[in-house]
Amino acid sequence: MAAKIGREAMTPACFGGFVSGLCGLLAAIGREAFKQVLLSKDQVLQPAVVVAGERLRYRGMAECEWLTPFGKVTVLLRTYRGDGPGKGSAVPLDDACGMRDRFMTPDVEEMAAVGAAMLTTAEVETDPGHVAAGIAFGNCDPERSPEAR
């Protein structure tokens, strides 16, 4: 990436490509580090846990997806379930991190809420799908999107 920049004259397109490439690289590093920390904290295997007064037994690993500032991270975490149909379940690391029944990390939720609050009616009416993608990346105006440049 740096070698390519060194061979070319600095232009807005070249600079944009450099920034985009650097962001992608840092996001990949962040996702991997995030995943490794989660896996290291989920190593203690207990045969059962008690959640809200209910005894839950270890049932295996469950795929958990979280949307982080680095992008979507999918990791296998230990899962516990009660005996019988309709009984509760738990992923202890979800509970420990405050992520039970959540997809977005708190900082991403806040960014999405602020982005949504900044939308004008015209932006929402123009292309709701494009606007939703813009919120996820902090870009609420379709005219300012990377595709529109």
Kinemage of the C-alpha trace (Angstrom):
@kinemage 1
@onewidth
@group {chain A} dominant
@subgroup {mainchain}
@vectorlist {calphas} color= white
{ca met a 1} P 0.000 0.000 0.000
{ca ala a 2} L 2.770 2.470 0.941
{ca ala a 3} L 4.831 1.430 -2.081
{ca lys a 4} L 1.900 2.161 -4.391
{ca ile a 5} L 1.480 5.628 -2.875
{ca gly a 6} L 5.203 6.264 -3.366
{ca arg a 7} L 4.975 5.510 -7.113
{ca glu a 8} L 1.962 7.722 -7.784
{ca ala a 9} L 1.353 11.437 -7.596
{ca met a 10} L -0.889 12.301 -4.657
{ca thr a 11} L -4.413 12.856 -5.959
{ca pro a 12} L -7.764 12.787 -4.182
{ca ala a 13} L -8.435 9.301 -5.608
{ca cys a 14} L -5.003 8.026 -4.564
{ca phe a 15} L -5.374 9.513 -1.088
{ca gly a 16} L -8.901 8.085 -0.765
{ca gly a 17} L -7.644 4.643 -1.756
{ca phe a 18} L -4.835 4.884 0.806
{ca val a 19} L -7.215 5.892 3.615
{ca ser a 20} L -9.693 3.177 2.619
{ca gly a 21} L -6.975 0.517 2.512
{ca leu a 22} L -5.588 1.602 5.881
{ca cys a 23} L -9.071 1.557 7.427
{ca gly a 24} L -9.661 -1.947 6.080
{ca leu a 25} L -6.332 -3.170 7.446
{ca leu a 26} L -6.923 -1.662 10.896
{ca ala a 27} L -10.483 -3.035 10.986
{ca ala a 28} L -9.223 -6.554 10.183
{ca ile a 29} L -6.657 -6.292 12.982
{ca gly a 30} L -9.346 -5.002 15.356
{ca arg a 31} L -11.776 -7.822 14.503
{ca glu a 32} L -9.114 -10.479 15.059
{ca ala a 33} L -7.952 -8.949 18.359
{ca phe a 34} L -11.570 -8.633 19.517
{ca lys a 35} L -12.226 -12.278 18.660
{ca gln a 36} L -9.054 -13.507 20.396
{ca val a 37} L -9.892 -11.629 23.609
{ca leu a 38} L -13.430 -13.066 23.633
{ca leu a 39} L -12.120 -16.593 23.085
{ca ser a 40} L -9.549 -16.214 25.866
{ca lys a 41} L -12.257 -15.078 28.305
{ca asp a 42} L -14.579 -17.987 27.393
{ca gln a 43} L -12.168 -20.781 28.363
{ca val a 44} L -13.629 -21.811 31.746
{ca leu a 45} L -15.875 -24.817 31.243
{ca gln a 46} L -18.404 -25.317 34.005
{ca pro a 47} L -20.851 -28.235 33.820
{ca ala a 48} L -23.696 -25.943 34.921
{ca val a 49} L -24.470 -22.321 35.784
{ca val a 50} L -27.327 -20.724 37.711
{ca val a 51} L -29.100 -17.838 35.983
{ca ala a 52} L -32.104 -16.127 37.623
{ca gly a 53} L -32.450 -19.072 40.005
{ca glu a 54} L -32.563 -21.634 37.191
{ca arg a 55} L -29.863 -24.282 36.767
{ca leu a 56} L -28.621 -24.443 33.193
{ca arg a 57} L -26.375 -27.198 31.844
{ca tyr a 58} L -23.573 -26.853 29.315
{ca arg a 59} L -24.898 -27.711 25.849
{ca gly a 60} L -22.048 -26.820 23.521
{ca met a 61} L -20.877 -23.867 21.523
{ca ala a 62} L -23.115 -21.239 19.917
{ca glu a 63} L -22.228 -18.842 17.128
{ca cys a 64} L -22.544 -15.283 18.400
{ca glu a 65} L -22.386 -12.249 16.113
{ca trp a 66} L -21.584 -8.766 17.343
{ca leu a 67} L -21.334 -5.576 15.316
{ca thr a 68} L -18.265 -3.716 16.577
{ca pro a 69} L -16.514 -0.534 15.428
{ca phe a 70} L -14.227 -2.885 13.455
{ca gly a 71} L -17.116 -4.618 11.656
{ca lys a 72} L -19.090 -7.789 12.308
{ca val a 73} L -17.337 -10.348 14.498
{ca thr a 74} L -18.560 -13.950 14.725
{ca val a 75} L -17.257 -16.165 17.510
{ca leu a 76} L -18.208 -19.527 19.036
{ca leu a 77} L -19.072 -19.159 22.737
{ca arg a 78} L -20.143 -21.634 25.429
{ca thr a 79} L -23.897 -22.057 25.779
{ca tyr a 80} L -25.959 -23.315 28.708
{ca arg a 81} L -29.620 -24.416 28.560
{ca gly a 82} L -32.259 -25.608 30.952
{ca asp a 83} L -33.761 -29.093 30.801
{ca gly a 84} L -36.934 -29.395 28.759
{ca pro a 85} L -38.757 -27.324 26.176
{ca gly a 86} L -39.235 -23.634 26.896
{ca lys a 87} L -36.492 -23.502 29.500
{ca gly a 88} L -34.011 -20.638 29.616
{ca ser a 89} L -30.594 -20.443 28.060
{ca ala a 90} L -27.497 -18.357 28.635
{ca val a 91} L -24.175 -17.468 27.112
{ca pro a 92} L -22.184 -16.378 30.190
{ca leu a 93} L -19.760 -14.190 28.232
{ca asp a 94} L -22.717 -12.327 26.683
{ca asp a 95} L -23.971 -11.611 30.193
{ca ala a 96} L -20.522 -10.633 31.482
{ca cys a 97} L -20.059 -8.172 28.596
{ca gly a 98} L -23.594 -6.757 28.834
{ca met a 99} L -24.382 -8.129 25.366
{ca arg a 100} L -27.309 -10.462 26.127
{ca asp a 101} L -29.934 -10.102 23.378
{ca arg a 102} L -27.845 -7.398 21.662
{ca phe a 103} L -26.135 -7.319 18.293
{ca met a 104} L -24.351 -3.949 18.350
{ca thr a 105} L -21.742 -3.020 20.923
{ca pro a 106} L -22.814 0.039 22.976
{ca asp a 107} L -20.531 2.427 21.082
{ca val a 108} L -21.927 1.265 17.731
{ca glu a 109} L -25.496 1.597 19.067
{ca glu a 110} L -24.707 5.171 20.073
{ca met a 111} L -23.215 5.981 16.656
{ca ala a 112} L -26.298 4.510 14.945
{ca ala a 113} L -28.654 6.499 17.190
{ca val a 114} L -26.800 9.771 16.605
{ca gly a 115} L -26.644 9.094 12.865
{ca ala a 116} L -30.358 8.312 12.724
{ca ala a 117} L -31.192 11.458 14.701
{ca met a 118} L -29.296 13.578 12.152
{ca leu a 119} L -31.291 12.325 9.155
{ca thr a 120} L -33.598 14.636 7.283
{ca thr a 121} L -36.884 13.443 5.840
{ca ala a 122} L -35.512 13.837 2.314
{ca glu a 123} L -32.533 11.570 3.104
{ca val a 124} L -34.797 8.847 4.431
{ca glu a 125} L -37.203 9.104 1.477
{ca thr a 126} L -34.406 9.078 -1.135
{ca asp a 127} L -33.088 5.588 -0.414
{ca pro a 128} L -33.740 4.028 3.003
{ca gly a 129} L -31.350 1.135 2.352
{ca his a 130} L -28.510 3.436 1.386
{ca val a 131} L -29.180 5.645 4.404
{ca ala a 132} L -29.078 2.624 6.726
{ca ala a 133} L -25.675 1.668 5.319
{ca gly a 134} L -24.520 5.259 5.756
{ca ile a 135} L -25.515 5.255 9.417
{ca ala a 136} L -23.390 2.185 10.035
{ca phe a 137} L -20.364 3.986 8.610
{ca gly a 138} L -21.083 7.472 9.976
{ca asn a 139} L -22.162 8.907 6.637
{ca cys a 140} L -25.803 10.005 6.669
{ca asp a 141} L -26.031 12.057 3.485
{ca pro a 142} L -26.367 9.959 0.298
{ca glu a 143} L -24.782 12.839 -1.671
{ca arg a 144} L -21.643 12.557 0.486
{ca ser a 145} L -21.378 8.774 0.182
{ca pro a 146} L -18.200 7.253 -1.317
{ca glu a 147} L -20.264 5.938 -4.264
{ca ala a 148} L -21.491 9.445 -5.111
{ca arg a 149} L -17.957 10.887 -5.358
